[in-house]
């Protein structure tokens, strides 16, 4: 099936009444015929649901659909994009561990990483994700075995760097660590990072996936291809019997269940609806952004940053063509010379909504 067909038809179907969309199971708990049945569900020895913080049919339907679209082997939905990043890193890291991340990350993620530092987790920031710069970190780090993951965004927000996913994945795997990618700004419609070697993909599904600014949410998709070394990742050791599925199982059964950053059924339902029109919206959003970037670049005194405005020989533009179907996403940035001038431009908009979100059709 093509992307749009898959977005409409994959995932759990309602077998009771034939509803064309997953029903909203807006409940906290699920009843069972006996304590023995409930125990089996809690222990993961029987299919079913016990408590929505751990699992819910409406949430499961969304997880199955986004997992199919991202070509993963399992997904866990969360209460927000930040909850997804937080719970994924807490799932595999311990105090004393280190990670490598891009300096161009979304500001909220950098703020989160400052909290991880308080937990004894060090972050090495790289402005240019070249293999040379990544290798330099390993060479200059006192104990490079402590580096446990590489994290970056497909299209960084707001610097608009384009990650060479395949090259970065190959480098990460040469060091026996996973590549974790935030694919929020590109969406699975433009690229499937797992197909290019990424081990784990994260989304703030509040953005393009939802599309209407009516639900805050996040999701983690695991390729289940990375071979975890349980001595190197002792936080996963309890789940080593699951092998390559250890990260996914621990997320659902331990980390997300314990921290409680789960997705609500209603928000999962709204995201499922959003996925159905994702391909149409991204096509138009990318075209609008490109047309607007070209228009603004003709105005004296304004400096526009958008990958498709680069020279054809630029690495960024080449990666857009090779990885992102020739589309550079829906974000553009500009410099107007001062905050006052920038605010004046924004305040002069007649149609666009001024809001702290991306991906909203408004």
N, C-alpha and C positions, 0 to 999 in steps of 0.2 A: 504493500500500500504506500502511496505517496504521503508526504507530511500532513497535508490538510485532511486527507481521508483518515489517517491514523488519529489525528487530533479529534476527530468526530466520533470514531467508532471503537477505539481501543479502551480497555479497562473493564471494570465490573459492570455487568448489566443487571437490572432489576428483574428477578425471575418471578416475583410474586404477582405483580400487576402489569408488568411490561412498560414501566415508566421509561421514557426516552432519555432522561437524565437521572443520575444517581439520587435517590431520595436523601433528604437531610435527616440524619439520625441525630437529632438534637437532644441527646441524652447523656447522662454521666456514666451510668452503669447498665449492664445487661444481665438479665436473669437467666438461670439455668435450672434444669430439671432436678439436679442433685449437687451436693457439695463435691462429690467425686468428679462430676462433669466440669464444675468451675475450677477445681484444682488442676485438672488436665489442661485447661485453657491457660491458666496462669503459668503452668510449667512449660508451655509451648509444645505439649505432647498431643494436643488436639486443636483443630482449627476453630476459630470463633473469637468472640470479643468479650472482655470482662469489664474494662474500665476505659473511658475515652482518653484519659491521659496516656494510656499505653497503646490503644488502637481503637479505631472507629470505622465502620463501613464506608461512610461518606469520605473520610480522610483517605482511606485505603484506595478508593476509586480514583481520587486525584493523584495519589502516589503512583498508582499503576499507569496512569496516562502520561504523566511527565516522565516516568522512568522509560516508557516505550519511546517517547519522542527524543530522549537523550541517549538512547541505546545503552542504558545501564542494566544492571542485574538486581537492582533493588533501590528503593527510595524511602526516606523518612521525612515527613513534613513537619515543620516547626512553626512556632508562633510569629516569627519574623525572620528576615534575612540575617539580622545580627544574631538571633538565637541559633540559626543554622551554623554560622561560622563559629560561634562560641562553643556550642556543644560538639561540633566536629573536632575542634582542637583539644578540648578537654577530654575527648574520647580517646585520644592517642598520646597525649603529652603528659609528662610528669615534671615536677619542679627540677630545674637544672637543665632541661632540654632547650634547644634552640631551633629557630626556623628562619628561612629566608623569605623576604617579601618585597614587593615593589614599593617604591616611594610614591608612585602615582595612584595608590589605592583611594577608594572612597574614604572621606574623612572619618566617618563613623567606624570603619574598620581599623583605621590607625588609632583612633581613640580606644577601641577595644584592646588592641595590642598593648597599649600602655597599661591596661589593667592586667594583662597576662604577665607583664614585667613584674608587677607586684606579687605575682604568684611564683616568681623565680624562673620565668620562661623568657629567654632572650630573643630579640628580633634583630636580624641583620637586614638592613634596608638597601636595596639596589635601585639606582635610578635608571640604569640601562640593563635589561635582562639579556645581555650578550653572554655567551658561554664563557668568554674570557673573564668577565666580571664575576660570574658565578663561581668559576674555578678559583679565582683570586680569594674569595671568601673562605673556601675550604683550605686553601694554602696558608692563609693568615690567621685562621682560628686555632686557638691553642689545642682544643680537643674537638676536632671536626666530627667525631662519632656522635657528639651531642646534637648535631644538626639532624632533625627528624622529618622535615617537610619543606617543600617549596610552595609558596602561595602567590598567585597573581590573578588579575582580571583579564578576560579575553580582550575587551576594549576598556582601558582604564578610565575611570570616572573621577575627575574631569579632564585629566591630561591627555586622554585619547591616544595613549600608547597602544600598539597592537602587539600582542604576545605571539611569538613564534612557538606555537604549542608543541609541534613535533620535536623541534630541536631541544626545547626546555624539558620535555618529557624524557627524551633520550638521555639528557644529562642527569636528571634526577634518578633515573633507573640505574645509571652507571655508578651512582653513589648509594644505591639500594634504599632510596627514600621515595615517598610518594609525591606526585605533583597534584596539588589541589587547586582547582580553578573556579573562580567566581564568574559564571557565564551570564550574569544578569543583563549586561548591556548588549550582548549579542543575541541571546536566546537560542534555543535549539533549532530555530528556523534558519539562522545564518550559519551555524556551525555546531557540530557535535564534538566537543573536546575529547571525549572518550575514544572516538574513532582515530584521533591523532595521538593518543598515548596518555591522556590525562587519566589519573586513577580515581579521582573524586571530583564531582561537579556540584557547585552550590549555586542557588538562586535566591535572590530576594524576589519572591514571586508576587510581592506587592506591586511590582513595576509592570513590565511589559506582559508578563504572563496573565496577570489579572486584568490590566488594561483600563480599568474604570475607576481606580482609587476608592474601591469600596471594601477592600480587605487587606489587612497587613498580614504577611505570611512569608515563610521561607521553606526551602526544601533542599535536602542532601541526596544526591544520586551517586551510588557506588558502582564502579565498574566490576568490582569483585575479581579483579585480575592481579592486584598487587599481592606478592607473597610476603606476608608479614613475618618478620623475625621477632619472635616473642621474647627473646632476651633483650633485644634492642628496644622493643616496645612493651615493657612489662605491664603497662596498664591494660593491655589486651590479653595477657597471659591466661586469665580466667576463662577466656573464650577461645583458646587455641584449638580446641576440638573442632571448631568450625572453619579452621584454615583460612582461606582467602575471603571467607564471609565473616570473619571475626569482627571487623570494624562495623559492618552493617548490623550484625546481631547485637553487639554491645550498645550501639546507638539506640536501638529500639527497646531492648530489654533492660538496659542499665542507665545509660547517661541521660537520654531524653526522659525516660520514665522517672528517674530520680530528681533531675533538675526541674522537670515539669514544663519545659518550653514547647508544649505540643500545639498543634494547629486545631482550631475549633471547627466543628462540622460545617457550620454555615459558611465560614471563610473558605473551606475546602470546596464547597459547592460553587461558590462564586468564582474561584480559580478555575474550576473545571469548565465553566461557561466561558471564561476568558480564553482558555486554550483553544476553543473551537474556532475563534476568529484570529488567532495569533498570526498566521501566515499572511492574511489580508492586511492586518494592521501594520506589521513590520515592513511589508513592501511599501506601503504608503508613507509610513513614518520616515523610512530611509530616504525615499525620494523627496519628501518635504524638506528634510534636513539638508540635503545636498543642494536643492534649489535655493533655500534660504542662505546657505553658506556662500554660494556664488553671488547672490544679490548683495549681501552685506560686505563681501570682499571688494565691491566696487565703490564703497563709500569711503571718502578720504578721512583718515584719522582713526579708522577701525581696523584692527588686526584680527583676522578670523583663523581659528584653528579647526580644521576638519580634514581628515585623512585624504579624501578624494581631491582636495585642492593641491596636494603635494605634486612634485614632479613625478613623471611616470617611472623614473628610475629609483625613487626613494624606497627604502626598505618597507616603510609603513604602507605605502600604496600597493606594493607588490604583495604583501601579506593579506591586504584586503581582498585582492583579486584571487589569491590562491586559497585562502581559508574561509572567506566570508561572502562568497558568491558575488564579489565585486561591490558589496554594499558596506558602508562604513558606520552603520548604526544611526540612532536618532539624536545623539548629543553633538552639539557644536559649542565651542567656547569662543569668546572674543575679548579683546582688550580695547577699551575706549580711551585710555589715558589717565583715568581717575575714577574713583568710586562714584563721585557726583555725576560724571558723564554716563557711567554705566547704569546707574539708577534712573537717569533721565530717559535713556533708551528703553529700559524695561517698563518704566511707568507710562511711556507713550504708546505701548501696545494696545490695540483696540479689540482684538479678538482673543488672543492667547491668554490663558489663565496664569496668573502669577502665583505659583505654589511650589512648595519644597518637595517635589516628587518628579520622577521621570516615568515615561510609559503611559501616562494618562492620555486618552484620546483627545482631551481638551487642551 
